[in-house]
């Protein structure tokens, strides 16, 4: 059993700036907070993502451990006007967490889409419900960042 969750929002920033920030681990930490905190296993995340697998411990509200997750970074080919970052992840409880971020120009802004394909066995409906909440939260944080010129990432 698998499910797909997809949410799209519009960001008040040029696509180039959104794409530049999407490729940083600081952006992941910021948009996931305070709902989820990612702690890299055995080291640090790179400043900018490069293709590869990164293992991270996850904590709900920064406190409650929920296990580890592989963040599998890829940059698949995409149409000329769209940038794509893929996290082809998994964990012991989630067989497939295939998250696609698509960034494309809009009418004076940027169209930002999170799409995740999930397979967590019998837990899939619960995990998909969490994913919808998580990506709505992330997109709200993205909108605030874009509105303020990404200044929160420069602290």
KAURCOR-V374845 format. One record per residue. N is the residue number from 1. RES is the residue in three letters. PHI is phi in whole degrees, -180 to 180 (none if undefined). PSI is psi in degrees with one decimal (NA if undefined). D_CENTER is the distance of its C-alpha to the mean C-alpha in whole Angstrom. Layout:
n=N res=RES phi=PHI psi=PSI d_center=D_CENTER
n=N res=RES phi=PHI psi=PSI d_center=D_CENTER
This chain:
n=1 res=UNK phi=none psi=129.3 d_center=22
n=2 res=UNK phi=-136 psi=159.5 d_center=19
n=3 res=UNK phi=-139 psi=154.5 d_center=17
n=4 res=UNK phi=-119 psi=134.1 d_center=15
n=5 res=UNK phi=-118 psi=130.9 d_center=13
n=6 res=UNK phi=-137 psi=130.8 d_center=12
n=7 res=UNK phi=-135 psi=140.8 d_center=12
n=8 res=UNK phi=-127 psi=143.1 d_center=13
n=9 res=UNK phi=-140 psi=168.7 d_center=14
n=10 res=UNK phi=-114 psi=129.8 d_center=16
n=11 res=UNK phi=-110 psi=136.2 d_center=15
n=12 res=UNK phi=-85 psi=69.0 d_center=18
n=13 res=UNK phi=-163 psi=154.4 d_center=18
n=14 res=UNK phi=-68 psi=146.2 d_center=19
n=15 res=UNK phi=-56 psi=-33.1 d_center=16
n=16 res=UNK phi=-63 psi=-41.2 d_center=17
n=17 res=UNK phi=-69 psi=-41.0 d_center=16
n=18 res=UNK phi=-63 psi=-45.6 d_center=13
n=19 res=UNK phi=-63 psi=-42.8 d_center=12
n=20 res=UNK phi=-58 psi=-45.8 d_center=14
n=21 res=UNK phi=-73 psi=-32.8 d_center=12
n=22 res=UNK phi=-61 psi=-24.5 d_center=8
n=23 res=UNK phi=-87 psi=8.5 d_center=10
n=24 res=UNK phi=-111 psi=146.9 d_center=11
n=25 res=UNK phi=-72 psi=-26.6 d_center=10
n=26 res=UNK phi=-61 psi=-37.6 d_center=11
n=27 res=UNK phi=-64 psi=-44.6 d_center=9
n=28 res=UNK phi=-57 psi=-49.6 d_center=6
n=29 res=UNK phi=-59 psi=-42.9 d_center=9
n=30 res=UNK phi=-68 psi=-50.3 d_center=10
n=31 res=UNK phi=-73 psi=-23.2 d_center=8
n=32 res=UNK phi=-80 psi=-27.6 d_center=8
n=33 res=UNK phi=-71 psi=151.6 d_center=12
n=34 res=UNK phi=-88 psi=8.0 d_center=14
n=35 res=UNK phi=-65 psi=-48.0 d_center=13
n=36 res=UNK phi=-131 psi=138.4 d_center=11
n=37 res=UNK phi=-115 psi=128.0 d_center=12
n=38 res=UNK phi=-101 psi=128.4 d_center=11
n=39 res=UNK phi=-121 psi=114.5 d_center=15
n=40 res=UNK phi=-60 psi=139.5 d_center=15
n=41 res=UNK phi=-81 psi=122.5 d_center=18
n=42 res=UNK phi=63 psi=52.5 d_center=21
n=43 res=UNK phi=141 psi=-145.6 d_center=20
n=44 res=UNK phi=-130 psi=155.6 d_center=17
n=45 res=UNK phi=-74 psi=151.2 d_center=14
n=46 res=UNK phi=-69 psi=155.2 d_center=15
n=47 res=UNK phi=-59 psi=-46.4 d_center=15
n=48 res=UNK phi=-115 psi=136.1 d_center=14
n=49 res=UNK phi=-66 psi=139.9 d_center=12
n=50 res=UNK phi=-126 psi=157.8 d_center=15
n=51 res=UNK phi=-56 psi=136.6 d_center=15
n=52 res=UNK phi=151 psi=-179.4 d_center=15
n=53 res=UNK phi=-108 psi=133.6 d_center=14
n=54 res=UNK phi=-126 psi=126.4 d_center=13
n=55 res=UNK phi=-98 psi=135.5 d_center=14
n=56 res=UNK phi=-139 psi=141.9 d_center=13
n=57 res=UNK phi=-80 psi=144.2 d_center=15
n=58 res=UNK phi=-120 psi=141.0 d_center=13
n=59 res=UNK phi=-131 psi=124.5 d_center=15
n=60 res=UNK phi=-74 psi=132.6 d_center=15
n=61 res=UNK phi=55 psi=24.3 d_center=16
n=62 res=UNK phi=74 psi=1.9 d_center=17
n=63 res=UNK phi=-123 psi=-49.5 d_center=20
n=64 res=UNK phi=-89 psi=114.0 d_center=20
n=65 res=UNK phi=-69 psi=137.6 d_center=19
n=66 res=UNK phi=-124 psi=15.4 d_center=17
n=67 res=UNK phi=102 psi=-171.4 d_center=17
n=68 res=UNK phi=-107 psi=160.2 d_center=16
n=69 res=UNK phi=-141 psi=139.9 d_center=13
n=70 res=UNK phi=-87 psi=128.0 d_center=13
n=71 res=UNK phi=-100 psi=109.0 d_center=10
n=72 res=UNK phi=-104 psi=93.1 d_center=11
n=73 res=UNK phi=-79 psi=130.1 d_center=11
n=74 res=UNK phi=-140 psi=154.8 d_center=13
n=75 res=UNK phi=-124 psi=80.8 d_center=13
n=76 res=UNK phi=-69 psi=157.5 d_center=15
n=77 res=UNK phi=-59 psi=144.7 d_center=18
n=78 res=UNK phi=-144 psi=166.4 d_center=18
n=79 res=UNK phi=-59 psi=156.9 d_center=20
n=80 res=UNK phi=-56 psi=-31.4 d_center=22
n=81 res=UNK phi=-98 psi=7.5 d_center=20
n=82 res=UNK phi=-126 psi=135.0 d_center=16
n=83 res=UNK phi=-103 psi=141.0 d_center=14
n=84 res=UNK phi=-132 psi=131.6 d_center=12
n=85 res=UNK phi=-122 psi=130.7 d_center=9
n=86 res=UNK phi=-117 psi=133.3 d_center=9
n=87 res=UNK phi=-112 psi=97.4 d_center=8
n=88 res=UNK phi=-91 psi=74.7 d_center=11
n=89 res=UNK phi=-99 psi=174.5 d_center=11
n=90 res=UNK phi=-167 psi=168.5 d_center=14
n=91 res=UNK phi=-152 psi=177.8 d_center=16
n=92 res=UNK phi=-61 psi=-28.1 d_center=19
n=93 res=UNK phi=-102 psi=-19.3 d_center=19
n=94 res=UNK phi=-120 psi=105.5 d_center=16
n=95 res=UNK phi=-65 psi=-32.8 d_center=17
n=96 res=UNK phi=-142 psi=121.3 d_center=15
n=97 res=UNK phi=-132 psi=82.6 d_center=11
n=98 res=UNK phi=-101 psi=91.7 d_center=10
n=99 res=UNK phi=-99 psi=123.9 d_center=7
n=100 res=UNK phi=-113 psi=127.3 d_center=8
n=101 res=UNK phi=-107 psi=125.4 d_center=7
n=102 res=UNK phi=-119 psi=130.5 d_center=11
n=103 res=UNK phi=-125 psi=123.3 d_center=12
n=104 res=UNK phi=-144 psi=153.1 d_center=16
n=105 res=UNK phi=-67 psi=144.0 d_center=19
n=106 res=UNK phi=-116 psi=-159.5 d_center=20
n=107 res=UNK phi=-86 psi=83.8 d_center=24
n=108 res=UNK phi=80 psi=12.2 d_center=23
n=109 res=UNK phi=-151 psi=-161.4 d_center=20
n=110 res=UNK phi=-128 psi=133.7 d_center=16
n=111 res=UNK phi=-90 psi=123.9 d_center=15
n=112 res=UNK phi=-120 psi=125.6 d_center=11
n=113 res=UNK phi=-126 psi=132.7 d_center=10
n=114 res=UNK phi=-106 psi=127.1 d_center=7
n=115 res=UNK phi=-133 psi=125.2 d_center=9
n=116 res=UNK phi=-130 psi=132.3 d_center=9
n=117 res=UNK phi=-102 psi=125.2 d_center=13
n=118 res=UNK phi=-122 psi=135.7 d_center=14
n=119 res=UNK phi=-136 psi=108.9 d_center=17
n=120 res=UNK phi=-128 psi=32.2 d_center=18
n=121 res=UNK phi=60 psi=-135.6 d_center=22
n=122 res=UNK phi=-66 psi=-18.2 d_center=23
n=123 res=UNK phi=-84 psi=-2.4 d_center=21
n=124 res=UNK phi=-53 psi=-47.9 d_center=18
n=125 res=UNK phi=-59 psi=-39.9 d_center=19
n=126 res=UNK phi=-66 psi=-45.4 d_center=19
n=127 res=UNK phi=-66 psi=-39.0 d_center=15
n=128 res=UNK phi=-65 psi=-39.1 d_center=14
n=129 res=UNK phi=-62 psi=-42.3 d_center=16
n=130 res=UNK phi=-64 psi=-42.2 d_center=13
n=131 res=UNK phi=-59 psi=-42.2 d_center=10
n=132 res=UNK phi=-60 psi=-45.6 d_center=12
n=133 res=UNK phi=-63 psi=-46.1 d_center=13
n=134 res=UNK phi=-62 psi=-46.2 d_center=9
n=135 res=UNK phi=-73 psi=-30.0 d_center=8
n=136 res=UNK phi=-64 psi=-42.2 d_center=11
n=137 res=UNK phi=-62 psi=-48.9 d_center=11
n=138 res=UNK phi=-58 psi=-44.9 d_center=8
n=139 res=UNK phi=-67 psi=-34.1 d_center=9
n=140 res=UNK phi=-62 psi=-43.1 d_center=12
n=141 res=UNK phi=-67 psi=-38.9 d_center=11
n=142 res=UNK phi=-59 psi=-48.2 d_center=10
n=143 res=UNK phi=-59 psi=-42.9 d_center=14
n=144 res=UNK phi=-64 psi=-42.8 d_center=16
n=145 res=UNK phi=-60 psi=-48.4 d_center=14
n=146 res=UNK phi=-62 psi=-42.4 d_center=16
n=147 res=UNK phi=-60 psi=-33.7 d_center=19
n=148 res=UNK phi=-101 psi=21.6 d_center=20
n=149 res=UNK phi=66 psi=25.1 d_center=19
n=150 res=UNK phi=63 psi=22.5 d_center=16
n=151 res=UNK phi=-64 psi=-31.3 d_center=19
n=152 res=UNK phi=-63 psi=-23.5 d_center=17
n=153 res=UNK phi=-82 psi=-10.2 d_center=16
n=154 res=UNK phi=-97 psi=7.1 d_center=19
n=155 res=UNK phi=-66 psi=NA d_center=21
